[in-house]
Amino acid sequence: MSEDSEEEDYSDRTISDEDESDEDTFMKFEDFHQCALLTANSISDPFFPRTTQILLEYQLGRWVPRLREPRDLYGVSSCGPLSPTRWPYHCEVVDEKVQHIDLTPPHSEPVYIPTGLEIEPLYANSKEDAVVYLAEDAYKEPCFVYSRVGGNRTPQKQPVDNCDNTLMFEARFESGNLQKVVKVAEYEYQLTVRPDLFTNKHTQWFYFQVTNTQAGIVYRFTIINFTKPASLYNRGMRPLFYSEKEAKTRNIGWQRIGDQIKYYRNNPQQDGRHYFSLTWTCQFPHNKDTCYFAHCYPYTYTNLQAYLSSINNDPVRSRFCKIRVLCHTIARNMVYVLTITTPLKNADSRKRKAVILTARVHPGETNSSWIMKGFLDFILGGSHDAQLLRDTFIFKVVPMLNPDGVIVGNYRCSLAGRDLNRNYTSLLKESFPSVWYTRNMIHRLMEKREVILYCDLHGHSRKENIFMYGCGGSDKCKALYLQQRIFPLMLSKNCPDKFSFSACKFNVQKSKEGTGRVVMWKMGIRNSFTMEATFCGSTLGSKRGTHFNIKDLESMGYHFCDSLLDYCDPDRTKYYRCLKELEEMQKPVNLEKVLDDSDTSLKEIILDLESSSRGSDSSESNDSQTYLLKSSSQIKSKKKHLKTMKERNSSLVSYQNAREEREVGDKGHLVQSHKESNSDAKGMRPNVSPDRMFDCFTRHLPNQGLD
């Protein structure tokens, strides 16, 4: 069996009954008072094959065989160090290990308000200007050749070293990105960021180190080769800054700084292309400090491995979170997949539905990793709601789809020089292994259980707030048209100061047909989303006019879980309220025509949890989110308390007794409104009684242990 097929057999399978048991089928070695442990090849009996992969345990007077634990599949282990990062062989890498503290500022950080006096530096190419940093190692090869652990550890000496008043720059560390620095004045520097490896574009992410600083001096930095004409820097976004002395003495981590911030079009370059510049001024807080600038809060592959290692070494979390290697990248770095669910010994686990989350397909969108970390922190925590989610669902999580790009400091591409999020339909497993194996894993998962939601986490460089892209279905099929909008709407109610439902879009563009969101939707996952988190901040509620920090991003992971509980709550009050609000938004649309042209029954509109494995044939839909929402505070004040499994079981009797009132109220009103708007088509659709509706709801909800 080939290496690829072995990876597929282990990494793509869903969790089995044996995987979900509280312990292995046989007790652990330490639990036996008197036992022996041998490998099968140490027994001369021909009944046993000669292999070291079968362990024999002596139990109750007989030898019992079991397979050895597949430690090589973990990638992180308590028995050894983390898997080392692998770089393209020609990439120069310094020995210094860069680490940051994650503490957030105690106060909200306001966006920059332009004064109108910002200048636009334009630099002419001058041979007299001093080049103080140059990293040309990335251009030694036109394409990826092979990788090496740690990269090239003998980096060339930089052009300027230990000058009295000259800043020293460095970016040859994990996720760093800086190509060239020219000193154009005493305290002014022109910077060029490196395009994604093996491409000539995608210049957005920057992350570099500055040393030899002087306090109280106003420095100007100008990055001259951005390619996007619009940027959040023109909407008040400030660069991120980190001081090692501030971290050690005052426990201050990353903070937003900068004045005189301007994003503008600059002179044509030698290749004839127009680029855009970002300029800002700042003062360093300490002399002889080591500082960093970044586009967004860095989250490296090493950060991920350390986090997964902490889970694997935790005896509690490791029981319901299994870490496996999904595949290896082009550079032979590991792509991890996490399976999170409560272990069970019976076949009831087969009834569990699945939820899939992925992140960092675009390596420069580091905010997606912080949202993912917030999600994992909550779902692996000890709260009753986290326990309920683990009891109800199987979560498949791929926290970093593009570790190669993350390691080398790319913004968008893998080492194939391509955007992985346009290649989910590709059959080139060797070129795009992470998305190929992810798609294959999801396909095999869908053969065994229903996947109720897929969400790919991203960052956005031109819009504020956090929002979602969905597929939505055609406006001619109201069931699909409304169904995919309910979860994002619930999310906006749960975090009204961060998530904007009005910014959500639900359509399928031709250029996006290779994205994970669209491919999974066409595979049959109706709730298929891309969550986009701004690099800047919020324009909503109490967060209006401020930047998002690490805690804000992590909190979105909790709100995602909160909304998932609301979405699947047996008490359908909030669900119906959201459905009504969506219908109010669609009033300008001719609903009579929509429903007359649809083959969808009323039951399909209401019972979205009955979503099957079939997808929609539609590839286009209207963007209907142009109407203002009702007051979020009004909805939030009516939000029902999220109930745990125990609370929901105890309230089920009262729920059944009160269902007639709800049918007359919520359901009856909804049924009546549809009957009035579709009187001509009344004879063409089946009658759905309220009792039938309730039976369908209870039948398709997760097992509550009442049988």
SVG drawing of the C-alpha trace seen along z (x, -y; Angstrom):
<svg xmlns="http://www.w3.org/2000/svg" viewBox="-57 -69 85 91">
<polyline fill="none" stroke="black" stroke-width="0.4" points="0.0,0.0 1.4,-3.4 2.0,-6.2 -0.8,-8.3 -3.3,-5.5 -2.2,-4.9 -2.8,-8.5 -6.2,-8.4 -7.3,-5.3 -6.4,-6.8 -7.1,-10.4 -10.3,-10.4 -12.3,-8.0 -14.9,-9.3 -14.9,-8.3 -16.0,-4.8 -17.8,-3.1 -14.5,-2.0 -13.1,-5.5 -16.1,-6.9 -15.9,-4.4 -14.9,-5.8 -11.7,-3.6 -10.2,-1.1 -12.0,2.2 -9.5,3.6 -8.3,1.9 -5.1,-0.1 -1.9,1.6 -1.6,-0.4 -5.1,0.8 -4.1,4.4 -2.7,5.5 -1.2,8.7 -0.6,8.7 2.0,9.1 2.5,7.2 4.2,8.8 4.4,8.1 3.1,10.8 6.5,11.6 7.8,12.6 5.4,15.6 6.4,18.7 2.8,19.8 2.1,19.7 -1.4,18.5 0.0,15.0 1.6,13.1 5.1,11.9 4.5,8.2 5.2,5.6 1.9,3.8 -0.1,6.4 0.2,6.3 -0.8,9.3 -2.3,8.6 -2.7,11.4 -6.2,11.1 -8.2,13.6 -5.9,16.5 -5.7,15.9 -3.8,13.8 -5.9,11.0 -4.5,9.3 -5.0,5.7 -3.5,3.2 -0.7,0.9 -1.8,-2.7 -0.9,-4.5 1.3,-7.1 2.7,-8.1 -0.7,-9.5 -0.9,-12.1 1.8,-14.5 1.9,-15.8 2.8,-13.5 3.6,-13.7 6.5,-11.3 8.6,-13.7 9.0,-17.2 6.8,-18.9 7.3,-18.0 9.9,-20.5 8.8,-23.0 10.0,-22.5 10.9,-25.3 11.9,-25.5 15.6,-24.6 16.7,-28.0 14.8,-30.1 17.2,-31.8 16.0,-31.4 17.6,-33.0 18.1,-30.9 16.2,-33.3 12.9,-32.0 10.3,-34.8 7.7,-34.6 5.0,-37.1 2.6,-37.4 -1.1,-37.4 -2.3,-40.0 -4.7,-42.5 -4.8,-46.2 -7.1,-47.1 -9.0,-49.6 -10.5,-49.6 -8.2,-51.0 -9.9,-53.6 -9.4,-53.7 -7.3,-56.5 -9.2,-59.6 -7.6,-61.4 -6.7,-65.0 -6.5,-65.9 -2.8,-66.8 -1.3,-63.4 1.4,-63.5 2.0,-61.0 5.7,-60.3 6.8,-59.5 10.3,-58.1 12.5,-58.2 14.9,-55.4 18.3,-56.8 21.6,-54.9 22.6,-57.1 20.0,-55.7 21.3,-53.1 19.9,-49.6 19.7,-48.4 17.9,-45.1 17.7,-42.8 16.2,-39.2 16.6,-37.9 16.8,-34.2 13.1,-33.8 14.0,-34.2 16.7,-31.5 14.1,-29.1 11.2,-29.7 9.1,-27.0 9.2,-24.7 11.9,-22.1 12.3,-20.4 12.1,-21.3 14.5,-21.2 13.9,-21.2 14.6,-24.8 15.4,-26.0 18.8,-27.6 20.4,-28.2 23.4,-30.1 21.7,-33.4 23.8,-36.0 25.0,-39.1 22.8,-42.1 24.1,-45.3 24.2,-47.4 25.2,-46.2 25.2,-48.1 25.1,-51.6 24.6,-54.2 21.4,-55.8 20.1,-53.3 17.3,-50.9 18.1,-47.2 15.4,-45.1 14.8,-41.3 12.0,-39.1 13.7,-35.8 11.7,-34.0 8.5,-32.0 5.6,-34.0 7.9,-37.0 7.6,-39.0 9.9,-41.8 12.0,-41.9 13.9,-45.2 14.4,-48.3 16.0,-51.5 16.9,-54.4 15.8,-57.5 16.3,-60.0 17.7,-60.1 14.5,-58.7 12.6,-57.6 12.5,-54.2 11.1,-52.8 10.0,-49.2 9.1,-46.5 7.2,-43.4 7.8,-40.1 5.1,-38.7 3.9,-35.2 6.6,-32.7 6.7,-31.6 4.3,-34.4 4.7,-38.1 1.6,-39.3 -0.4,-39.0 1.5,-41.7 -0.6,-42.4 0.8,-40.6 3.8,-42.2 5.5,-41.1 9.0,-42.2 11.4,-43.0 13.1,-46.4 16.0,-46.9 18.5,-49.6 15.6,-51.9 15.7,-55.4 12.9,-56.7 11.2,-60.0 12.2,-60.1 9.4,-60.3 10.1,-57.6 8.3,-57.3 7.8,-53.9 6.3,-53.6 5.5,-50.2 5.5,-50.9 4.3,-47.7 0.7,-46.9 -1.5,-45.8 -5.0,-46.4 -6.5,-49.8 -8.7,-49.8 -7.6,-49.2 -8.9,-49.4 -5.9,-51.6 -7.9,-54.4 -10.8,-53.6 -8.9,-54.1 -7.0,-50.9 -3.6,-51.2 -0.6,-48.9 0.1,-46.5 3.1,-47.1 4.9,-45.0 7.7,-46.0 9.7,-43.3 10.6,-45.7 6.9,-46.8 6.0,-43.1 8.6,-42.3 8.1,-45.4 4.4,-46.2 2.8,-43.0 1.7,-44.8 1.4,-42.7 0.4,-43.8 -1.1,-47.3 -2.3,-49.6 -0.1,-52.6 0.6,-55.1 -0.1,-58.6 -0.1,-60.3 -1.5,-57.1 -2.3,-57.2 -2.9,-54.6 -2.5,-55.9 -1.5,-55.2 2.2,-55.8 4.4,-56.1 4.5,-53.4 7.3,-50.9 9.8,-49.6 7.5,-46.9 4.9,-49.5 2.4,-48.5 0.8,-50.9 1.2,-50.0 -0.2,-51.5 1.7,-52.7 1.0,-52.6 2.8,-55.3 2.7,-55.9 4.8,-57.6 5.5,-56.4 7.7,-56.8 9.4,-53.8 8.9,-53.7 12.4,-52.5 16.0,-52.8 17.7,-49.7 14.4,-47.8 13.4,-44.9 10.1,-45.7 7.8,-44.2 5.3,-45.5 2.5,-43.3 -0.6,-43.6 -2.6,-41.4 -2.0,-39.4 0.5,-36.7 -0.4,-33.1 2.3,-30.7 2.4,-27.0 4.5,-26.6 1.8,-28.3 -0.7,-25.8 1.5,-22.8 2.1,-24.0 -1.7,-24.4 -2.4,-20.9 0.3,-19.5 -1.3,-21.0 -4.6,-19.3 -2.9,-16.0 -1.1,-16.2 -4.3,-17.1 -5.9,-13.8 -9.4,-15.4 -9.5,-17.2 -7.7,-14.4 -10.5,-12.0 -13.0,-13.8 -10.5,-15.5 -8.6,-13.1 -5.8,-14.7 -4.8,-13.0 -2.7,-14.0 -5.0,-14.6 -2.2,-14.7 1.2,-16.2 1.8,-19.4 4.1,-19.9 6.9,-20.7 6.0,-17.7 4.5,-19.7 1.5,-18.1 -2.1,-19.2 -4.0,-18.3 -7.6,-17.2 -9.4,-17.2 -12.4,-15.0 -14.3,-16.4 -17.2,-14.5 -18.2,-12.8 -17.1,-9.1 -20.0,-6.6 -20.0,-2.8 -23.2,-2.3 -24.4,-2.8 -26.3,-6.0 -23.3,-7.9 -24.2,-7.0 -27.2,-9.3 -25.0,-12.3 -24.8,-15.0 -21.6,-16.6 -20.3,-20.2 -17.1,-21.1 -14.8,-24.0 -11.7,-24.9 -9.3,-27.9 -6.1,-29.5 -6.5,-28.4 -5.1,-31.9 -2.0,-32.1 -2.0,-35.9 -5.5,-35.9 -4.3,-35.3 -7.5,-36.5 -9.2,-33.3 -6.8,-31.3 -7.7,-33.4 -11.4,-32.8 -10.6,-29.1 -8.7,-29.1 -11.6,-30.7 -13.9,-28.0 -11.6,-25.3 -11.1,-26.8 -14.9,-26.8 -15.8,-23.5 -13.1,-21.7 -14.0,-23.5 -15.9,-22.3 -19.1,-24.4 -22.5,-22.7 -23.1,-24.1 -19.8,-22.8 -20.7,-19.4 -24.1,-19.6 -22.5,-20.4 -20.1,-17.5 -23.0,-15.2 -25.0,-16.3 -22.5,-16.7 -19.3,-15.3 -17.0,-18.2 -14.4,-17.8 -11.9,-20.7 -9.0,-21.5 -7.3,-24.4 -4.6,-25.2 -5.1,-24.2 -2.0,-26.0 0.9,-25.5 3.5,-25.9 2.2,-29.4 2.0,-30.3 5.6,-29.3 7.1,-31.3 5.0,-34.4 2.7,-34.2 -0.5,-36.2 -2.7,-34.0 -1.0,-31.1 0.5,-27.7 4.0,-26.7 2.3,-25.6 1.9,-29.4 -1.8,-29.0 -4.8,-30.0 -6.0,-26.8 -9.4,-28.2 -10.0,-28.1 -8.9,-24.5 -11.4,-22.4 -12.6,-20.9 -9.1,-20.0 -8.1,-16.4 -4.4,-17.2 -3.8,-15.7 -0.1,-16.2 -0.4,-19.9 -3.2,-20.7 -3.1,-18.0 -4.8,-19.8 -7.9,-20.8 -8.0,-17.4 -7.9,-15.4 -10.4,-17.8 -12.9,-17.4 -12.4,-13.6 -12.8,-13.4 -16.0,-15.4 -17.3,-13.3 -16.7,-10.1 -18.2,-11.7 -21.4,-12.5 -21.8,-8.9 -22.2,-8.0 -24.0,-10.9 -25.6,-14.2 -23.4,-17.3 -25.6,-20.2 -23.0,-23.0 -19.7,-23.8 -17.8,-27.0 -14.5,-28.2 -12.9,-31.0 -11.2,-33.9 -10.1,-37.5 -11.2,-40.5 -9.0,-43.4 -11.6,-45.9 -14.7,-45.7 -15.3,-46.2 -17.1,-43.9 -17.5,-40.1 -20.0,-38.6 -20.7,-35.5 -20.9,-34.5 -23.4,-31.7 -24.9,-30.1 -28.5,-30.5 -30.4,-28.7 -32.4,-30.3 -35.0,-33.0 -37.5,-30.7 -37.1,-28.1 -38.1,-29.9 -37.1,-27.0 -33.4,-27.2 -33.7,-31.0 -34.5,-31.5 -32.9,-28.4 -29.3,-29.5 -29.9,-32.9 -31.2,-31.8 -27.9,-30.8 -26.1,-34.0 -29.0,-36.0 -28.9,-34.2 -25.2,-35.0 -25.9,-38.6 -28.3,-38.6 -25.8,-36.9 -22.9,-39.4 -24.6,-42.6 -21.5,-44.7 -19.3,-42.5 -21.3,-40.5 -23.2,-42.3 -26.0,-40.4 -26.6,-43.3 -23.0,-42.7 -23.7,-39.0 -24.1,-37.8 -25.7,-34.6 -24.8,-34.0 -22.5,-31.9 -20.2,-33.7 -18.6,-32.0 -15.1,-32.9 -15.9,-31.3 -17.1,-27.9 -13.8,-26.3 -14.1,-27.6 -14.7,-25.4 -18.0,-27.1 -19.5,-26.4 -18.0,-22.9 -19.4,-21.8 -22.8,-23.3 -22.9,-21.5 -21.9,-18.3 -25.1,-18.6 -24.3,-20.7 -27.0,-23.4 -25.5,-25.5 -22.2,-26.1 -20.5,-29.4 -17.4,-31.4 -17.0,-33.6 -15.1,-36.8 -13.5,-38.7 -12.2,-42.2 -8.5,-43.1 -9.7,-46.4 -12.7,-46.7 -16.4,-47.3 -18.9,-49.9 -21.6,-48.4 -22.9,-49.0 -20.5,-49.4 -17.5,-48.4 -18.1,-51.1 -15.0,-53.0 -12.6,-50.6 -10.2,-47.8 -10.8,-44.2 -8.2,-42.7 -7.3,-39.0 -10.0,-38.6 -12.7,-40.0 -11.7,-37.5 -11.6,-34.6 -15.0,-35.5 -16.5,-34.9 -15.6,-31.2 -17.9,-31.2 -20.6,-33.1 -20.5,-30.5 -21.2,-27.8 -23.9,-29.8 -25.6,-30.3 -25.3,-26.6 -27.2,-25.8 -29.9,-28.3 -30.2,-26.9 -30.8,-23.4 -32.8,-24.3 -36.0,-22.2 -37.7,-25.4 -38.2,-26.9 -39.2,-30.4 -36.0,-32.2 -36.0,-30.1 -39.4,-31.3 -38.6,-34.9 -35.7,-34.9 -37.8,-33.2 -40.4,-36.0 -37.8,-38.7 -36.3,-37.2 -39.7,-37.2 -40.2,-40.8 -36.9,-41.6 -38.2,-39.8 -41.5,-41.7 -40.3,-43.9 -40.0,-40.6 -43.1,-39.2 -43.6,-36.2 -46.7,-35.0 -44.6,-34.6 -41.7,-33.1 -43.9,-30.4 -46.0,-29.8 -42.8,-29.1 -41.5,-26.8 -42.1,-23.1 -41.4,-23.5 -44.0,-22.6 -44.6,-24.6 -43.0,-21.9 -39.7,-22.3 -39.7,-26.0 -40.2,-25.4 -38.3,-22.2 -34.7,-23.3 -33.3,-20.7 -34.6,-18.0 -31.8,-19.1 -30.8,-16.0 -27.6,-15.1 -29.0,-16.6 -27.7,-19.9 -29.3,-22.6 -28.8,-22.9 -28.8,-26.6 -25.6,-28.4 -27.0,-32.0 -29.1,-33.8 -30.0,-37.4 -28.2,-39.3 -31.2,-40.2 -29.4,-41.6 -30.0,-45.3 -32.6,-45.9 -31.9,-47.1 -32.4,-44.7 -34.8,-45.3 -33.3,-46.7 -30.8,-44.1 -31.3,-45.1 -35.0,-44.4 -34.3,-40.8 -31.5,-40.3 -33.8,-41.2 -36.2,-38.4 -33.4,-35.8 -34.2,-32.7 -31.6,-31.3 -29.6,-28.5 -30.6,-25.3 -28.4,-22.3 -29.6,-18.8 -31.0,-18.3 -32.9,-21.6 -34.3,-20.8 -35.5,-17.3 -37.2,-18.8 -39.0,-21.4 -40.2,-19.1 -43.4,-18.3 -44.3,-21.9 -43.2,-22.5 -45.7,-19.9 -48.5,-21.3 -47.9,-24.8 -47.5,-23.7 -51.1,-24.5 -50.7,-28.1 -47.5,-28.4 -49.2,-26.8 -52.0,-29.4 -49.4,-32.1 -46.1,-31.6 -46.9,-28.6 -50.5,-29.5 -49.6,-33.0 -46.9,-31.7 -49.2,-29.1 -51.9,-31.7 -49.6,-34.2 -48.5,-31.7 -52.1,-30.6 -53.1,-34.1 -50.3,-34.8 -50.8,-31.6 -54.5,-31.2 -54.2,-30.4 -51.8,-27.5 -53.7,-26.1 -54.8,-23.0 -51.3,-22.3 -49.6,-21.9 -50.2,-19.3 -51.9,-20.3 -49.4,-20.3 -51.2,-20.1 -49.6,-21.6 -49.4,-18.1 -47.6,-16.9 -45.2,-19.9 -44.4,-19.2 -43.9,-15.5 -41.4,-16.3 -39.6,-18.7 -39.2,-16.2 -38.3,-13.4 -35.4,-15.2 -34.0,-16.8 -30.9,-15.2 -31.7,-12.3 -32.5,-13.8 -32.3,-10.5 -36.0,-10.2 -36.7,-6.8"/>
</svg>
